[in-house]
Amino acid sequence: MKKIWNKRIGVIAALVLVAVSPLILQRPEAVSRSESDEVLVVITPHNETIRNEFSVAFNTYWQKKTGKKVYLDWRAPGGTSEIRLVLDSKFANAKGGGVGIDVFFGGGDYIFEEMAKAGRFEKLEVFSSQEGWFKGELAIPQSFTGEVYYSKAKYWVGVCLSQFGICYNVDNLKRLNVDPPKSWDDLSDPKYFGAIAMADPTKSGSVARAFEMLVQQNIHRSLANTRRQPGETEEMRSQRAIGYGWADGLNLIQKIAANARYFTDAATKIPHDVSQGDAAAGMCIDFYGRAYNEKLKRADGSSRLQWVAPEGGTSLSVDPVAVFKHAPNSKLAQEFVEFLLSEEGQVLWNKRVGSDGGPKRRALRRLPIRPSVYTPANLADFTDPEVNPYTATPLFVYQPDITGPVFGALRHIIKSMCIDVHRELQAAWIALVKYDMPEMTMSRFHDVSYVSYVKTMGEIRQQVHSGDKLDSAREAKRMTGVFRRNYKEAVGLAKEEANKK
């Protein structure tokens, strides 16, 4: 009997130890609202890992500087599309006052510049309080690889860098018998049919930018390879080349979309599903891919999830920060911006867990914006020490004047061309592959004349930005009808070509 009780006590003790160990070994957390001296309200698309690490880091920094504890009240309604809706609604009802939020942290420069133009931000004090960070050889550049790194009017500033690329599952690629992808073009291989994870660009700003990069790469190629015709001016040649490149980019998107397993609303779902083996590859931003690579690392340092920047097909853009007008805690908000650009705030993006100044729980795997932090001492503790964006030769320079004006229109074109007619798109793609890509069929499949570059720059762009939802819906329906008809006709033509043989 005594032995039985001893065994029971041993089991209970073990269970208790398992239950309380996380509490005993728990690392320092950010302070709660009730124990804080100050509150900073931040709206962000950043994930929970980033939010937690910066809560702890900023609170530690602020206590050292002032002796006060600060609570970061994060508002994370979703991606930038959802954040835009929230902020538009709040500002529409603000009646000239604030919206109860101090800081906008994270997202693409596109939305930040739009909100700056709408007069929603205060000028950032860091440009004057830390003037040296923006001057000299190791200064934060105003632009790099064609991307803007901070507002000329000083309403927002980038704090870390991002690249768009491809995540893939090593094991799945072996099963499909395909080599690891190196370029956007590789994703158009029919072997990927039903194995690519994609997101709706009208719901995900990061995926929309990835598509824009893909289109720009094709335009760059066309500009380099299109020769001037007799009697043609250089401007005429350039416009013709841009039109060709635009069409080539849309055609590549069609083929990749035809290989897609699905289109999700959330870009974060892509690396998750690829890592789980539910898809072989997908388009995603670097830190999503690197985060899953880190999460799935084995003891030998290998990981089934890999991320790659497509050769010559992506620039280095920024995740900015800004302070709202009439912020409830404007002074603290400005201090938060300065912290993000300080050495402490910058190295947190890429240092290893447990290293001096590194994250407490999980590496963030992002690249700092300040060139001065890429020192040998810091790189020794970085999770990606081999990546220094400022010393590598950029293979891609973003040209905002070419696709920037049609960024919104491109998102809607892809939805009508690929998502709303995905079943018909895939049926056409299957027929093309089955019958060895007959030329006439390919021509019908790739007919994007209805959304030519000239037309997109003109009436399609105007309709997207007009604010008339009914008119936009009608145009989307017409566009969808054009592509649905094209894909159905492509299937018929493929069968006709096969019967002739």
N, C-alpha and C positions, 0 to 999 in steps of 0.2 A: 504493500500500500504506500509505504514511504517513497519507494522508487517511482511509483506512478505520479505522486504529487510533485516530486523533484522534476520529473520530465515536464509536467504541466507548467510548473513555475518557470522552467527554462524556456519553454515555448512562449509563455506570456511576456517574459523579460525581453526575448528577441523581438516580439511584435512591437512592444513599447519602444525599444531602441530604434526600430525602423521608422516608427511614427514620429519620434521626436528628433531624430538625427538631422533632418532638413532644417529644423528650427535652431538646433545647436550650432550647426555649421553654416547657417545662413550668412551671406555676405551683407555688407552695409546696404541699406535701401535708402531711397529718397524719403524725405520727411513727409508726414501726412499734413493735410490742410490744418487740422486742429493744433498741431505743434509748431506751425510755421509762423514767422514774423511778417512775411510778405507773400503775395500770390502773383504769379505770372500766368496769364491765359494765352495758350499757344494753339493755333489751328494748323494742322499738318497732315500730309499723306504718309508720313514716315511710319514704319512698322513699330511694333511694341518694343523690340530689342533696342532700336535707336532711341526711342522715347525714354526707356528705363535708364540706359547708360548716360544720356545727357541730363536726366533728372539728378542722378547721383553726382555726376561730375560738376554740374553747375552749382548745386547746393554746397558741395565741398569747396569750390572756388569762392563762392559768395560768403561763406562763413569765415574763411581765411581773410577775406578782404574787409568784411564789415562786422563780423561776429553775429550776423543775423541768418536765420534759416529761411529758405524760400521753398514754396510749394509750386511745382509746375503743373498747372491745370491743363492737361492736353485735351484738345478737341479733335477727334479723328473720324470725320464722317465718311471717309472713303478716299478715292483718288482725287485728282485735280478737278475732274468734271463735277463730282459731287460737292467739292469745296467751293467751286465757282457758284453753283446753285445756292448753297447756303449763304455765301457772302453777298451775292446779288440780292437775295431776299432781305438780308439784314440791312444792307445799305439803302434799299428801296424804302424801308420803314424807319430809317434812322432819323429822318427829319433834321439833318444838319449836324447831328451829334455823333458819338462813337457807336460802335457795335458790340461793346463789351468784350472785345478781344484785343490783346496787346500785340501779338506777333504772328506773322505768317511765315512758316518755316518749312521749306521743302517743296518740290514740284519744279516744273520747267520754267525757264526764263520767259516763255511766251505769255503765260498767265500773269506773271509779275509785271511785265512791261505793260500789258493791257490795263491792269489795276492802277499802275502808276499814272498812266495817261488819264485814267478816270478820276485822279485826285484822291485816291484812297490811302496813300502812304505819307508818312512824315519823312523828311530828309534824314539820312543816317549820320549820326555824330562821329562815327568811327573814322570817317574820311578826314576829319580835322583832328580828332584826339589821337589818332595813330597814323598820321600822314606818311610816316616812313614805310608803312606796309604797302603803299601804293606808288612808291618812287624808288628808283635805283634798279640795279641789275637783277635783284631777286624779288622785285615787286610783283604783286598780283597784277597780271596784265589786264588791260581793259577789254582786249579780245584775243582769242587764240584759236587756231584751226577754223577761223571764220565765225566762231561763236562769241557772243558778248558775255563777259564775265562780271560786269557790274554796270549799273545804269549811269550814263553820263550825267544825268541830273541828280545822281546820288540818292535815289529812292530805294534801291535794293542792291544787294551784293551776293555773289556766289560764295558758298562756304566749302563745297566739295565738288568733285568732278564725277561725271557719268559718261558711259559709253553704251551704245546699243549694239547688241550682238546676238549670238546663238548659244543656247544651252543644249546639251545633248547627253543622252544616257549611253555610256560606253557599252554596256551589256546588250541593249536593244540594237545598237548599230551592228554589232557582231551577228545578231540573229537576222537582221535585214541584209547582211553582206554589203554594207556600204562603209566607205572610209569616213573618218570624222570630218564634218563640214569645215571648210575654210572660208567660204564666201556665201553671200546671199544666193547666188546662182545654184549652189549645191543643193539647196532645199527644194529645187524644182525637179529633182530626179524622181521619176515615177516609182522608184523603189520605196520612197517615203509615203506612198499613198495610204491615207488613213492613219498616219503615224506622227503628224505634226500638230502640236498644240498652238493655237493662235487666239488672239483677243480682238474684240471689236474696237477698232480705233476711235469710234464715236464715244466709247465709254472709258477708254484708257489713253491718257495723253502720252505716256511713255511708248506704247506700241505705235501710236500715230507718228511719233517722231522716228521710230525705227523704219516705218514705211517711207517716210520722207527721205531718210538717208538712202534707202534702196533706190528710190527714184532719182535722187541727185547723183548717185554714182553712175547710173545709166546716162544721165544728161552729160556728165563730165566725159564719159567715154565718147559720146556722140560729138561733143564739141571738139574733142581731140582728133577724131577720125573723119569728120565731114569736111570735104574740100569745097572751096568756093567755085561756083559755076561761072561760065562766061557771062559778063554783064551784071554779075551779082555783087552787091556791096558787102563789106564785112559784117555789117549789122544784119543784112538779109540772110547771110550764111549762118550767123549765130542763131537767129530766130528759127531757121529751118532745122538746125542741129538740135536745138532745145526741144522742138516739136517731136523729132525722131526719138530723142532720148526719153522724153516723157512717155511716149507710146511704148517704148521698150521696157521702161520701168513698170508700167501698168500691166504689160503682158507677163512679166516675171511674177508680179503679185498674183495674177490669175492662176499661174501654174502652181505656185506655192500654196495658194488658197485651195486649189483643187486637191492637194495632198493633205489638207487639214482634216483632223479628226473632229474638231469642233471650234467654235469661236466663243470664248468666255467673256464675261463682263469685267473680270478682275485679272489684271496682268500678273498678280502674285500666284494665281492658280497654275500658270504655265510651268515654272521651274518645279513646283510641287509635284505636278503630274508626271513631268519628265523624270524627276528623281525617283518616283514610285514605279516607273516602268509603264505607266498608262499611255505614254507617248514617247517617241524616240528623240524628238528634238522640238525646239520652239524658239520664237523670237523673244528676247527679254533683255532688260537693262542689266548692266554688269553686276551691280551689288545684289540683285536677286539671285543671279546665277552663282556668284561667289559665296553668298551666304549659305546656299544649299550645299555647295562644294565643301565648305567648312563643316557644316553640320554632319555630313556623311563621310568624313575622313576616317579611314581605317588606321590601324596602328602603324602601318608602313607608310602612311602619308598619302596613299592613293584614295580616290573617290570615284564612285560610279557616275557622279554628275560633274560634267565639265562645262566651262564657258569659254567662248572664243570671240574675239573681235573680228568681224569679217574683213578680209584683206581689201584695203582701199575703199571700205564702204561705211565708215562711221567716223564722226568727229568727237571731240571732247566737249561736252556741254556742262552746265553747272546746275546745282541745286541751290537756289537763293534763299535769302531771308530778308524780311522787311518789317517795319514797325507801322502799325495802323495809326491814322489820324485820330486824335482824341482817345488814345489808348488809356485804359483805366490806370495803368502803372507805366507811364511812358519812360520815366527815368530808368527803371529796372529793365524795361524792354531794350533800351539802347545799350545797357550794360551787357545784356544777354548776347546781343549782336557782336559786341566787342569780344566777349568770351569765345564765341564760336570761331573767331578769326585769330584768337591768341594761340600761342604755342600749345597750351593745355587742350584747348578745344580742337585744334587741328590734328594733333597726333592721335587723338582718340579714334579718329576715323579708320586708322589702319594698324594700330599697334595690336600686339598679341595679348590675349587674356593673361592678366597677372603681371605683365611687364610694367615698368615704371611709367605711370601716366596712362596705362592701357585700360581697356574695359574690364568690368568685374565679372561678367558672366559669359559673353559671347563676342567674338571678333566681329566688327562691323564690315570689314573688307571693302572699304571705300577709299578713294584717293583724296587727300587734302588739296585745297586750292593754292595754298601759299608755297611758292617754289622754295622759300628759305627753310622749310621744315624737312626737306629731303636731304638731310645731312647723313654722313656715315653712321653716326651714333643712333639716330632715329631709325634709319633703314635696318639696322641690325635687329631692331625689335618689331619691324613691320611684318605683317602677314604676307604682303606682296612686295618684298624688297627689290625684286627685279624690275618693277614697274615704276619708272619715273617719266611721267608724261611730258615733262619739259626738256628732256634730253633726247627722247626718241624723235626720229624724223617723221613728221605727220604725212601719211599717205593720202589723206582726204582733207580738203578744206571746204567747209560748208559755205555756200553762197546764198545768204538769206533772200537776196533780191529775186532769185529765180523761183524758189518754191515757197518762200515765206508767205507771200500774198495769197497763195492758194492752199495753205496748210489746212484750213477749215474745210474747204471744198473737197480736198483729197480724201479726207476722212469719210465724207458722205458718198463719194464716188465708190470707194472700196466697199462700203456697206451695200450699195445697190448692185455693184458688179460681182461681188463675191459672197456676201453673207446672206442677203435676202433671196438669192437664187443658188444657194450652195448645192442643192440636190441636182439641179440642171447642170451646174458647172462641173460637178463630179461625173455625171453621166457622159458629158461631152469629153471630158479628160480620159475616161475609161475607153471610149470609142476611139479616140485619137491614138492611144497607146496600143490598143488591140490591132488597129489597122495600120501601124507603122507611120503615124503622123503624116497622112497625105497632105500635100501642099495646099490644095483648095480648102480642105477642112480646117487646117491651121489658120488660114487667112480669115475664115469666118469666125473661128474661136477667138482670134486675137483682134477682131475689129473693135477698136476703141475710138473710132472717129467721132462718135456722138459726144465723147468727153475729151476732145482734143485739147491741147495746151491753150490754144488761142481762145476756144470757147470757154474753157475753165477759168481763164484769167478774166474773161468778160462776164457773160450772163450767168454762168453757174456760180461764180464767186459772189456776184451781186445778190442772187437768190438766197444763198446760204446766209449772207450777212444782212439781209433786208429786214429781218425781224418778223416777216409775214409767214407765220407757221403754216398756214393753209396753202400758200403759194409754194413754199418749200416742199410740203408733202406731195403736192401735185407733181412737181418736177422729179422728186424721188421715185414716184410711181411710174412716171414715163421712163426714167432711166432704167429702173428695174425691168420694165417691160422690154426695152431694147435688148438688154443683155440676155434675158430669158429666151427671147426669140432667136438671138444669135447662137446660143448654146444648143437649142433644139435643132436648129438648122444644121449645125456642125455635126450632130449625131447622124442626121439623114445623109449628109454629104459623105461622111465616112463610110456608111454602108453602101452608098452608090459606087464609091471608088473601089470598095472591096469586090463588088459584083462584077466590075469591069475586068478584074484580073482573072 
